[in-house]
Amino acid sequence: MLQSSRPSRAVPHLSRMVAGSAVVLASLGVWTAATAAAVGSSAPHAAVSPSIEQRARTVDGFVIEHLPGGIGKPSDFEYEWEDVIFHSRVWETGPDPDGAFKVDLTAKTLRGEKLTDLEALKTFLVEYEEKDAATWELRPVKIGPYDGLAAADEVFYFVSPGLAAEVSLDRDRFTEDDLISTAIGFHPEA
């Protein structure tokens, strides 16, 4: 397990696919028809795992049903801080003329025993995000069936003991409606 105080900027290794190969890309869960035949499938149309595009719409067992238009390319990260494991997908645009990238949107899950309720989640995030609890302006929100708290550019919500989620976005480019709609569409798979 990768341990870090913040996610690294390293781009995850991407597997290469070769058209027509009989290689199982286990890390992506993709099977070709030739692979199904090679393992003895006699069905005329062998069942296949979800496509890369379908799998890209999930993060750590959460579906992503809504994304605002105009976001950049995604990268996935896994990291741990204070016994809480994060799985995140970050969309960035760039590079700009100076070579810099800008984060458009982040969707992440948080898993850890200390996440017992919304107040415990807030306490954890105050420390993790280095916020001043007395001045951090949060308002209660309902994200689908989940209780959450929202600030100007982020919303976090308690899903169940040990599980929470957070969505943040660039408020210079996107609206509060984009934030809430994206968060409502980021939930555990049924």
N, C-alpha and C positions, 0 to 999 in steps of 0.2 A: 504494500500500500504506500503510495506516495504521500509523504508528510511535508507540509510546508505551511507557512503562516498565511500565504496568499497563493492563488493559482499562478502557475508559471506561464510564461508567454510562449513556451515551446508548442509547436504545432504537432498534434498527435500523428504517429506514423499511419499513412494511408495504404491499404493493401491495393495492389494493382490487379485488375481483372483482364484476362486475355479472352477475347471472344472465341467461342467454340471449344474452350478447354473443358476438361472433365474434372476440374479441380474444385473441391469444396472449399469455399472461402468461409471457414468456420467462424472466424472472428466477426464476419458480417452476417452469417446465417444464410448465405445465398447458395443455392444449388442450381446447376444447369440441368437441362433435360438429359444431356449425355451422362452426367453424374448419376442421375436417378436410374438410368438404364444400366450403368456400370455396377450399381449395387443391387441389381436384380429386380427392379420394378417391372411388373408385367402390365401395369395399367397403361392405356393409351395416352392418358394425360396425367403424369405423375404430379402429386401434390407438391407444391413448392413453398418454401418459407417466404415470409413477407419480403417485398423488394427493398432495395436500399432506400428508395424514396419513402416507403411506408415506415421503415425502421427509423429513418431520420426524423420522423414525427413523434418520437418517444425519447425520453430521457429518464433513466432509472425507474422505469415502470410508470411514468407519467406521460400522458398523451399531450401533444401540442396541437390544439384545434384551431387556433387563431394567431396570426402574426400580422402586424401592421405592414403596409406596403412600403417599399423603399429601403428595407434593411439589407445589410451586407451579407457576407459569407459567414457560415457558422463554423465554430470549433468547439470541441468537447473537452472538458477537464474533469479530473477527479482529484480531490485533495482532502486532507483531514486537519482539523484544528480543534484542540481541547476536547478530544474524543467525539467530535461530531464529523461525520463524513459528508462531503459535498459532492454532488454530481451537477455539473453545469454545462449549459450550451450558451455560447457567447457569439452574437452576430456583430461583425465589424465592417465598416466601410473604409476604403483607403486603397492604396496610400494617397495622401494629399501631395501637393507639390514638394513638401518638405520630407516626404517619406513616412509620415505618421499615419497611424490608423486610429479610428474613433469607434468606441463601443456604442452600438445602437441599442442593443437589447441583451439582457441576460435572464435566463430562466434556470432556476436551480432547485434541487431537493436538498434537504438537510436531514440526516439520520443520526440519532444518538439518544442514549438513555436519559440525558439531562433535559431533553425537550418533552416535558411532561404536560404542558399546557401553554396557552398563548402568552401568559405572563413570563414563564420560564424561557420561551422562545425570545421574547423581547429582551429579557435580561442578558441572554446569550449574545444577541445581536448588538446590544449596546457595547459590550466588551469587544466583540469581533470587529465591528465597524468603527470602533473608537469614537462613539457618540457620547454626548453629555445627556444623560437620562432626563435631567431637569429642563433642558432646552430643545430636545428632539421633538419636533411637532408631529405627532401621530394622531390620526383619527380612526375610530373603529369603522370597519367595513365588513361586508359579507361577500365572500368570494365563493359563489355557488353555495354549497351547504356549510362552508367553513368560516369560522371567525378569524378576522385578520385585522391588521393595522396598516395604514397607508401614510406615507409621507409624499412629498412633492414628486419624487422620481422613483419610488419603490413601494411595493406592497409585499407583506409577508403574512402567511396564514398557517394556522395549526391544523393539521390533517388528522392525526391520531397520536397517542403516546409514542414518542420516538421518531415521529415523522412530521416534517413541515416543508413548506415551499416558499420561494421568494421570486418575484419578478421585478426587474428594474429596467428603465429605459432612459434614453436621452430626451429630456423634456424640452430641449431647444428645438427638436425635430418632431416630437410626437406629443399627443395630447394625453390628458388624464383618462379620457375614454379609451384610448389605445392601451394604456397601462391596465386598467380594470378589465377590459375585454380580453386582453392577452392572459391575464391572471385567471380569469374564469375559465378560459380554454385550456389551462395547464393544470391537470388533475390526474389522480390515479386512474389507470386503465380499468375498465369495467370487467 
